[in-house]
Amino acid sequence: MLSSLLLIGLLAGALVAIGLLIWARRDRAFASTASVAEAYDRWTDDQLLERLWGDHVHLGHYGDPPRRRDFRQAKVDFVHELVRWSGLDQLPPGSRVLDVGCGIGGSARILARDYGFEVLGISISPGQIERARQLTPAGLPCRFAVMDALALELAEASFDAVWTVEAGPHMPDKQRFADELLRVLKPGGLLAVADWNRRDAAVQPLSRLERWVMHQLLVQWAHPEFASIPGFRRNLEASPWAGGLQVTTADWSRATLPSWIESILEGARRPATVLGLGPRAVLLGLRETPTLLLMHWGFATGMMQFGVFRARKPAAESPAA
């Protein structure tokens, strides 16, 4: 019995060491929007995230103060919390909603099924869009298309609401991202944004340790840069499509913080899910764990913040500059 436990311990230690070695020597640094698409194609194709986390890649909402919640239910709760906070629940059924950075369509399907919206989900990853289409039941008013969020192939003022969750960190040009979100939004339409943000440098510059952590958070998951909450609010309000837009922000770091550790624990709760995908999936899971832990540290210490943004576009049409 003792020898068996020792063998299992040695094997587990070896796997962790291999995972850490891969993490330290192979990153996913942002090179271009194509590198973001490639990263998400791989994450979709290997099926690990979907098998472990379901069809929502984003964080969960655990309440404020946080309380114990089912991991997957917390992700669903997040969608409903953002709908209510942003005012999208006041839109009538049939309203057209754009989901920018839709992943495999989890949020888009909730918006269509539970609120009756006609949803277009877009992602730069062909793999994600194909999987989103596969997971969407026939008859649900929910479509998906491969598209670059920095160059939306959509008409001006064509959506009643624009929704985007955790897509901004992948955007190399934050102002252009803000411009595109507002360009396609109708006058009187609603904007709902939720994102990983860095602490504003004007409040407190990063320490030496924080700079190292920030570097890892950028290069491990194909992020060119994180905006701060006030920084992205300025991007929105300065857009030539804003027309006097007033943006309200909030920090949901506390309500979403349990997500990082829960993301790791989900692998322990569902070992058959990981093992069923083969040895490579085990290494992939171990490879992601250090970044998840650093994300938890960043949000727990205030180096990172989970920003939410809401606005109603002024009713008067605003010409582009």
Contacts in CASP RR format, 6 or more apart in sequence:
PFRMAT RR
TARGET T0000
AUTHOR 0000-0000-0000
METHOD contacts of the structure
MODEL  1
MLSSLLLIGLLAGALVAIGLLIWARRDRAFASTASVAEAYDRWTDDQLLE
RLWGDHVHLGHYGDPPRRRDFRQAKVDFVHELVRWSGLDQLPPGSRVLDV
GCGIGGSARILARDYGFEVLGISISPGQIERARQLTPAGLPCRFAVMDAL
ALELAEASFDAVWTVEAGPHMPDKQRFADELLRVLKPGGLLAVADWNRRD
AAVQPLSRLERWVMHQLLVQWAHPEFASIPGFRRNLEASPWAGGLQVTTA
DWSRATLPSWIESILEGARRPATVLGLGPRAVLLGLRETPTLLLMHWGFA
TGMMQFGVFRARKPAAESPAA
15 282 0 8 1.000
15 283 0 8 1.000
15 286 0 8 1.000
16 286 0 8 1.000
18 283 0 8 1.000
18 286 0 8 1.000
19 283 0 8 1.000
19 286 0 8 1.000
19 287 0 8 1.000
19 289 0 8 1.000
20 286 0 8 1.000
20 290 0 8 1.000
22 283 0 8 1.000
22 286 0 8 1.000
22 287 0 8 1.000
23 220 0 8 1.000
23 287 0 8 1.000
23 289 0 8 1.000
23 290 0 8 1.000
23 291 0 8 1.000
27 219 0 8 1.000
27 220 0 8 1.000
28 35 0 8 1.000
28 39 0 8 1.000
28 219 0 8 1.000
28 220 0 8 1.000
28 221 0 8 1.000
28 222 0 8 1.000
29 35 0 8 1.000
29 218 0 8 1.000
29 219 0 8 1.000
29 222 0 8 1.000
30 36 0 8 1.000
30 170 0 8 1.000
30 172 0 8 1.000
30 218 0 8 1.000
30 219 0 8 1.000
30 222 0 8 1.000
30 223 0 8 1.000
30 224 0 8 1.000
33 124 0 8 1.000
33 148 0 8 1.000
33 150 0 8 1.000
33 170 0 8 1.000
33 172 0 8 1.000
35 222 0 8 1.000
36 124 0 8 1.000
36 125 0 8 1.000
36 170 0 8 1.000
36 222 0 8 1.000
37 124 0 8 1.000
37 125 0 8 1.000
37 126 0 8 1.000
39 221 0 8 1.000
39 222 0 8 1.000
40 103 0 8 1.000
40 123 0 8 1.000
40 124 0 8 1.000
40 125 0 8 1.000
40 127 0 8 1.000
40 128 0 8 1.000
41 125 0 8 1.000
41 126 0 8 1.000
41 127 0 8 1.000
41 128 0 8 1.000
43 49 0 8 1.000
44 50 0 8 1.000
44 104 0 8 1.000
44 125 0 8 1.000
44 127 0 8 1.000
44 128 0 8 1.000
44 131 0 8 1.000
45 127 0 8 1.000
46 277 0 8 1.000
46 280 0 8 1.000
46 281 0 8 1.000
46 284 0 8 1.000
47 277 0 8 1.000
47 281 0 8 1.000
48 274 0 8 1.000
48 277 0 8 1.000
48 281 0 8 1.000
48 284 0 8 1.000
48 285 0 8 1.000
49 57 0 8 1.000
50 104 0 8 1.000
50 131 0 8 1.000
51 270 0 8 1.000
51 273 0 8 1.000
51 274 0 8 1.000
51 277 0 8 1.000
52 263 0 8 1.000
52 266 0 8 1.000
52 267 0 8 1.000
52 270 0 8 1.000
52 273 0 8 1.000
52 274 0 8 1.000
53 71 0 8 1.000
53 72 0 8 1.000
53 75 0 8 1.000
53 263 0 8 1.000
53 266 0 8 1.000
54 72 0 8 1.000
54 75 0 8 1.000
55 104 0 8 1.000
55 105 0 8 1.000
55 106 0 8 1.000
55 109 0 8 1.000
55 135 0 8 1.000
56 72 0 8 1.000
56 75 0 8 1.000
56 76 0 8 1.000
56 78 0 8 1.000
56 79 0 8 1.000
56 106 0 8 1.000
56 107 0 8 1.000
57 103 0 8 1.000
57 104 0 8 1.000
57 166 0 8 1.000
58 75 0 8 1.000
58 78 0 8 1.000
58 107 0 8 1.000
58 165 0 8 1.000
58 166 0 8 1.000
58 194 0 8 1.000
59 75 0 8 1.000
59 78 0 8 1.000
59 166 0 8 1.000
59 256 0 8 1.000
59 259 0 8 1.000
59 260 0 8 1.000
59 306 0 8 1.000
60 69 0 8 1.000
60 71 0 8 1.000
60 74 0 8 1.000
60 75 0 8 1.000
60 77 0 8 1.000
60 78 0 8 1.000
60 256 0 8 1.000
60 258 0 8 1.000
60 259 0 8 1.000
61 74 0 8 1.000
61 77 0 8 1.000
61 78 0 8 1.000
61 81 0 8 1.000
61 252 0 8 1.000
61 255 0 8 1.000
61 256 0 8 1.000
62 68 0 8 1.000
62 69 0 8 1.000
62 74 0 8 1.000
62 77 0 8 1.000
62 255 0 8 1.000
62 256 0 8 1.000
62 257 0 8 1.000
62 258 0 8 1.000
62 259 0 8 1.000
63 69 0 8 1.000
63 255 0 8 1.000
64 252 0 8 1.000
64 254 0 8 1.000
64 255 0 8 1.000
65 254 0 8 1.000
66 254 0 8 1.000
66 255 0 8 1.000
66 257 0 8 1.000
66 258 0 8 1.000
69 77 0 8 1.000
69 258 0 8 1.000
71 262 0 8 1.000
71 263 0 8 1.000
71 265 0 8 1.000
71 266 0 8 1.000
71 269 0 8 1.000
74 258 0 8 1.000
74 259 0 8 1.000
74 262 0 8 1.000
76 110 0 8 1.000
78 194 0 8 1.000
78 256 0 8 1.000
79 106 0 8 1.000
79 107 0 8 1.000
79 110 0 8 1.000
79 111 0 8 1.000
80 110 0 8 1.000
80 114 0 8 1.000
81 255 0 8 1.000
82 88 0 8 1.000
82 163 0 8 1.000
82 165 0 8 1.000
82 192 0 8 1.000
82 194 0 8 1.000
82 308 0 8 1.000
83 89 0 8 1.000
83 111 0 8 1.000
83 115 0 8 1.000
83 192 0 8 1.000
85 192 0 8 1.000
85 250 0 8 1.000
85 308 0 8 1.000
85 310 0 8 1.000
86 163 0 8 1.000
86 190 0 8 1.000
86 191 0 8 1.000
86 192 0 8 1.000
86 308 0 8 1.000
86 310 0 8 1.000
87 190 0 8 1.000
87 192 0 8 1.000
87 310 0 8 1.000
88 97 0 8 1.000
88 111 0 8 1.000
88 115 0 8 1.000
88 117 0 8 1.000
88 161 0 8 1.000
88 163 0 8 1.000
88 190 0 8 1.000
88 192 0 8 1.000
89 115 0 8 1.000
91 97 0 8 1.000
91 115 0 8 1.000
91 117 0 8 1.000
91 160 0 8 1.000
91 161 0 8 1.000
91 190 0 8 1.000
93 115 0 8 1.000
93 116 0 8 1.000
93 117 0 8 1.000
94 116 0 8 1.000
94 117 0 8 1.000
94 118 0 8 1.000
94 141 0 8 1.000
95 116 0 8 1.000
95 117 0 8 1.000
95 118 0 8 1.000
95 160 0 8 1.000
95 161 0 8 1.000
96 117 0 8 1.000
96 118 0 8 1.000
96 119 0 8 1.000
96 120 0 8 1.000
96 158 0 8 1.000
96 159 0 8 1.000
96 160 0 8 1.000
96 161 0 8 1.000
97 111 0 8 1.000
97 117 0 8 1.000
97 118 0 8 1.000
97 119 0 8 1.000
97 120 0 8 1.000
97 159 0 8 1.000
97 160 0 8 1.000
97 161 0 8 1.000
97 162 0 8 1.000
97 163 0 8 1.000
98 119 0 8 1.000
98 120 0 8 1.000
98 121 0 8 1.000
98 122 0 8 1.000
98 154 0 8 1.000
98 159 0 8 1.000
98 161 0 8 1.000
98 162 0 8 1.000
98 163 0 8 1.000
98 184 0 8 1.000
99 105 0 8 1.000
99 107 0 8 1.000
99 108 0 8 1.000
99 111 0 8 1.000
99 119 0 8 1.000
99 120 0 8 1.000
99 121 0 8 1.000
99 122 0 8 1.000
99 163 0 8 1.000
99 164 0 8 1.000
100 121 0 8 1.000
100 122 0 8 1.000
100 149 0 8 1.000
100 152 0 8 1.000
100 162 0 8 1.000
100 163 0 8 1.000
100 164 0 8 1.000
100 167 0 8 1.000
100 181 0 8 1.000
101 121 0 8 1.000
101 122 0 8 1.000
101 123 0 8 1.000
101 124 0 8 1.000
101 149 0 8 1.000
101 164 0 8 1.000
101 165 0 8 1.000
101 167 0 8 1.000
102 108 0 8 1.000
102 121 0 8 1.000
102 122 0 8 1.000
102 123 0 8 1.000
102 128 0 8 1.000
102 129 0 8 1.000
102 132 0 8 1.000
102 144 0 8 1.000
103 123 0 8 1.000
103 125 0 8 1.000
103 128 0 8 1.000
103 132 0 8 1.000
104 128 0 8 1.000
104 131 0 8 1.000
104 132 0 8 1.000
104 135 0 8 1.000
105 121 0 8 1.000
105 128 0 8 1.000
105 132 0 8 1.000
105 135 0 8 1.000
105 136 0 8 1.000
105 142 0 8 1.000
105 144 0 8 1.000
106 132 0 8 1.000
106 135 0 8 1.000
107 163 0 8 1.000
107 165 0 8 1.000
108 119 0 8 1.000
108 121 0 8 1.000
108 132 0 8 1.000
108 136 0 8 1.000
108 142 0 8 1.000
108 144 0 8 1.000
109 119 0 8 1.000
109 135 0 8 1.000
109 136 0 8 1.000
109 140 0 8 1.000
109 142 0 8 1.000
111 117 0 8 1.000
111 119 0 8 1.000
111 142 0 8 1.000
111 163 0 8 1.000
112 118 0 8 1.000
112 119 0 8 1.000
112 140 0 8 1.000
112 141 0 8 1.000
112 142 0 8 1.000
113 140 0 8 1.000
116 141 0 8 1.000
117 141 0 8 1.000
117 161 0 8 1.000
118 141 0 8 1.000
118 142 0 8 1.000
119 141 0 8 1.000
119 142 0 8 1.000
119 143 0 8 1.000
120 143 0 8 1.000
120 144 0 8 1.000
120 145 0 8 1.000
120 154 0 8 1.000
120 159 0 8 1.000
121 132 0 8 1.000
121 142 0 8 1.000
121 143 0 8 1.000
121 144 0 8 1.000
121 145 0 8 1.000
122 129 0 8 1.000
122 144 0 8 1.000
122 145 0 8 1.000
122 146 0 8 1.000
122 147 0 8 1.000
122 149 0 8 1.000
122 152 0 8 1.000
123 129 0 8 1.000
123 132 0 8 1.000
123 144 0 8 1.000
123 146 0 8 1.000
123 147 0 8 1.000
124 146 0 8 1.000
124 147 0 8 1.000
124 148 0 8 1.000
124 149 0 8 1.000
125 146 0 8 1.000
126 146 0 8 1.000
129 144 0 8 1.000
129 145 0 8 1.000
129 146 0 8 1.000
132 144 0 8 1.000
133 144 0 8 1.000
136 142 0 8 1.000
136 144 0 8 1.000
147 153 0 8 1.000
147 154 0 8 1.000
149 164 0 8 1.000
149 167 0 8 1.000
149 168 0 8 1.000
149 171 0 8 1.000
149 177 0 8 1.000
149 180 0 8 1.000
150 171 0 8 1.000
150 172 0 8 1.000
150 173 0 8 1.000
150 176 0 8 1.000
150 177 0 8 1.000
150 180 0 8 1.000
151 180 0 8 1.000
152 180 0 8 1.000
152 183 0 8 1.000
152 184 0 8 1.000
154 184 0 8 1.000
155 184 0 8 1.000
156 183 0 8 1.000
156 184 0 8 1.000
157 183 0 8 1.000
157 184 0 8 1.000
157 185 0 8 1.000
157 186 0 8 1.000
157 187 0 8 1.000
157 317 0 8 1.000
158 184 0 8 1.000
158 186 0 8 1.000
159 184 0 8 1.000
159 185 0 8 1.000
159 186 0 8 1.000
159 189 0 8 1.000
160 186 0 8 1.000
160 189 0 8 1.000
160 190 0 8 1.000
161 185 0 8 1.000
161 189 0 8 1.000
161 190 0 8 1.000
161 191 0 8 1.000
161 192 0 8 1.000
162 181 0 8 1.000
162 182 0 8 1.000
162 184 0 8 1.000
162 185 0 8 1.000
162 190 0 8 1.000
162 191 0 8 1.000
162 192 0 8 1.000
163 192 0 8 1.000
163 193 0 8 1.000
164 181 0 8 1.000
164 192 0 8 1.000
164 193 0 8 1.000
164 194 0 8 1.000
164 195 0 8 1.000
165 193 0 8 1.000
165 194 0 8 1.000
165 195 0 8 1.000
166 194 0 8 1.000
166 195 0 8 1.000
166 196 0 8 1.000
167 195 0 8 1.000
168 174 0 8 1.000
168 177 0 8 1.000
168 195 0 8 1.000
168 196 0 8 1.000
168 227 0 8 1.000
169 195 0 8 1.000
169 196 0 8 1.000
169 221 0 8 1.000
169 223 0 8 1.000
169 224 0 8 1.000
169 225 0 8 1.000
169 226 0 8 1.000
169 227 0 8 1.000
170 222 0 8 1.000
170 223 0 8 1.000
170 224 0 8 1.000
171 177 0 8 1.000
171 224 0 8 1.000
172 224 0 8 1.000
172 225 0 8 1.000
174 225 0 8 1.000
174 227 0 8 1.000
174 231 0 8 1.000
174 232 0 8 1.000
174 235 0 8 1.000
175 235 0 8 1.000
175 238 0 8 1.000
175 239 0 8 1.000
177 235 0 8 1.000
178 232 0 8 1.000
178 235 0 8 1.000
178 236 0 8 1.000
178 238 0 8 1.000
178 239 0 8 1.000
179 239 0 8 1.000
179 240 0 8 1.000
179 241 0 8 1.000
181 191 0 8 1.000
181 193 0 8 1.000
181 236 0 8 1.000
182 191 0 8 1.000
182 236 0 8 1.000
182 239 0 8 1.000
182 241 0 8 1.000
182 242 0 8 1.000
182 245 0 8 1.000
182 313 0 8 1.000
183 241 0 8 1.000
183 320 0 8 1.000
185 191 0 8 1.000
185 241 0 8 1.000
185 313 0 8 1.000
186 313 0 8 1.000
187 313 0 8 1.000
187 314 0 8 1.000
187 315 0 8 1.000
187 316 0 8 1.000
187 317 0 8 1.000
187 318 0 8 1.000
188 312 0 8 1.000
188 313 0 8 1.000
188 314 0 8 1.000
188 315 0 8 1.000
189 312 0 8 1.000
189 313 0 8 1.000
190 310 0 8 1.000
190 311 0 8 1.000
190 312 0 8 1.000
190 313 0 8 1.000
191 236 0 8 1.000
191 247 0 8 1.000
191 309 0 8 1.000
191 310 0 8 1.000
191 311 0 8 1.000
191 312 0 8 1.000
191 313 0 8 1.000
192 308 0 8 1.000
192 309 0 8 1.000
192 310 0 8 1.000
193 232 0 8 1.000
193 307 0 8 1.000
193 308 0 8 1.000
193 309 0 8 1.000
193 310 0 8 1.000
194 252 0 8 1.000
194 306 0 8 1.000
194 307 0 8 1.000
194 308 0 8 1.000
194 309 0 8 1.000
195 227 0 8 1.000
195 232 0 8 1.000
195 306 0 8 1.000
195 307 0 8 1.000
195 308 0 8 1.000
195 309 0 8 1.000
196 226 0 8 1.000
196 295 0 8 1.000
196 304 0 8 1.000
196 306 0 8 1.000
196 307 0 8 1.000
197 226 0 8 1.000
197 227 0 8 1.000
197 228 0 8 1.000
197 229 0 8 1.000
197 232 0 8 1.000
197 304 0 8 1.000
197 305 0 8 1.000
197 306 0 8 1.000
197 307 0 8 1.000
198 214 0 8 1.000
198 226 0 8 1.000
198 227 0 8 1.000
198 228 0 8 1.000
198 303 0 8 1.000
198 304 0 8 1.000
198 305 0 8 1.000
199 206 0 8 1.000
199 228 0 8 1.000
199 302 0 8 1.000
199 303 0 8 1.000
199 304 0 8 1.000
199 305 0 8 1.000
200 228 0 8 1.000
200 229 0 8 1.000
200 230 0 8 1.000
200 231 0 8 1.000
201 228 0 8 1.000
202 230 0 8 1.000
206 214 0 8 1.000
206 303 0 8 1.000
210 298 0 8 1.000
210 301 0 8 1.000
210 303 0 8 1.000
213 294 0 8 1.000
213 297 0 8 1.000
213 298 0 8 1.000
213 303 0 8 1.000
214 226 0 8 1.000
214 303 0 8 1.000
216 290 0 8 1.000
216 291 0 8 1.000
216 294 0 8 1.000
217 223 0 8 1.000
217 226 0 8 1.000
217 291 0 8 1.000
217 294 0 8 1.000
217 295 0 8 1.000
217 298 0 8 1.000
217 304 0 8 1.000
218 224 0 8 1.000
218 225 0 8 1.000
218 226 0 8 1.000
220 290 0 8 1.000
220 291 0 8 1.000
221 291 0 8 1.000
226 304 0 8 1.000
227 235 0 8 1.000
228 305 0 8 1.000
229 249 0 8 1.000
229 251 0 8 1.000
229 305 0 8 1.000
229 307 0 8 1.000
229 309 0 8 1.000
230 249 0 8 1.000
232 309 0 8 1.000
233 247 0 8 1.000
233 249 0 8 1.000
233 309 0 8 1.000
236 242 0 8 1.000
236 245 0 8 1.000
236 247 0 8 1.000
236 309 0 8 1.000
236 311 0 8 1.000
237 244 0 8 1.000
237 245 0 8 1.000
237 246 0 8 1.000
237 247 0 8 1.000
239 245 0 8 1.000
240 318 0 8 1.000
240 319 0 8 1.000
240 320 0 8 1.000
240 321 0 8 1.000
241 318 0 8 1.000
241 320 0 8 1.000
242 313 0 8 1.000
242 318 0 8 1.000
243 313 0 8 1.000
243 314 0 8 1.000
243 316 0 8 1.000
243 318 0 8 1.000
244 314 0 8 1.000
244 318 0 8 1.000
245 311 0 8 1.000
245 313 0 8 1.000
245 314 0 8 1.000
246 311 0 8 1.000
247 309 0 8 1.000
247 310 0 8 1.000
247 311 0 8 1.000
248 309 0 8 1.000
248 310 0 8 1.000
248 311 0 8 1.000
249 307 0 8 1.000
249 308 0 8 1.000
249 309 0 8 1.000
249 310 0 8 1.000
250 307 0 8 1.000
250 308 0 8 1.000
251 305 0 8 1.000
251 306 0 8 1.000
251 307 0 8 1.000
251 308 0 8 1.000
252 306 0 8 1.000
252 307 0 8 1.000
252 308 0 8 1.000
253 299 0 8 1.000
253 302 0 8 1.000
253 304 0 8 1.000
253 305 0 8 1.000
253 306 0 8 1.000
253 307 0 8 1.000
255 306 0 8 1.000
256 299 0 8 1.000
256 306 0 8 1.000
257 296 0 8 1.000
257 299 0 8 1.000
257 300 0 8 1.000
260 292 0 8 1.000
260 293 0 8 1.000
260 295 0 8 1.000
260 296 0 8 1.000
260 299 0 8 1.000
261 292 0 8 1.000
261 296 0 8 1.000
263 292 0 8 1.000
264 289 0 8 1.000
264 292 0 8 1.000
264 293 0 8 1.000
267 273 0 8 1.000
267 274 0 8 1.000
267 285 0 8 1.000
274 281 0 8 1.000
274 282 0 8 1.000
274 285 0 8 1.000
275 281 0 8 1.000
275 282 0 8 1.000
295 304 0 8 1.000
297 303 0 8 1.000
298 304 0 8 1.000
299 305 0 8 1.000
299 306 0 8 1.000
END
